[in-house]
């Protein structure tokens, strides 16, 4: 295959990945109850491009996805959730391209998740000025903290009031542990899905 045809093929595959990633990110906006699907699957198209074509193309796909989602869904999702897909997708693409060990892929993806979520919180509140953009995620986290905190606090003889938990070292530690567990869970699920998808596509490309 000549250079021009190869570049055209890569551009076509990248455009398809951008379209798919954008749709998966937009699911969160159109169907809020499908946010779990978004958080697991949205990074995969970008990771596939990174694995097969390199970092430059995965970065291009990431930028295009953020642009498309921002234009169609607004900056509230294009500059937050789309960044999540870009960060994890680029990280996983590099991991599979460079044949990192499984554990390295997991912890680097978890670090990418932590970095993206930190950015999302700061950007949403201090740049977009929309603290309620995180309300759904925060509500889920608060309910989980309450569910775990109340019985543990009662057993330990600590004030079980969730409103005061955040001001205690134990409450802050619990929130931190849950956040890290959440990062690990999403890193694992994304790594597994991307790995299965890349293996299947490699088989198709060889055929």
Secondary structure, 3 states (H helix, E strand, C coil): CCHHHHHHHHHHHHHHHHHHHHHHHHHHHHCHHHHHHHHHHCCHHHHHHHHHHCHHHHHHHHHHHHHHHHHHHCHHHHCCHHHHHHHHHHHHHHHHHCCCCHHHHHHHHHHHHHHHHHHHHHHHHHHCCCHHHHHHHHHHHHHHHHHHHHHHHHHHCCCCCHHHHCCCHHHHHHHHHHHHHHHHHHHHHHHHHHHHHHHHHHHHHHC
